[in-house]
């Protein structure tokens, strides 16, 4: 049992190649399933012209991150504005 757990399954390059092949096989199975079970609809996501859509998915931050940072910025600006308008008591 120990030997099996501690045995190396190959180099990193071999492991990454196996993962890549597995991902490709899964993608093919998924595309075939969707093609056979689309119910008369056509696929709207990019398949053939993927290079055309790639720039839209290569953003530095996610929409969630950008939305949260904008919300925090607006809240802090509002809070600072309120604190500067509050009269000070002697």
Number of C-alpha atoms within 10 A of each C-alpha: 6 6 7 8 8 8 9 8 10 9 9 9 9 11 12 12 12 12 12 12 12 12 12 12 12 12 12 12 12 12 14 12 11 14 14 10 10 11 8 8 9 9 11 6 9 11 10 7 9 10 9 9 12 11 9 7 9 9 9 7 9 10 10 9 10 11 11 11 12 12 12 11 12 12 12 12 11 11 11 11 11 10 10 9 8 8 7 7 4 3
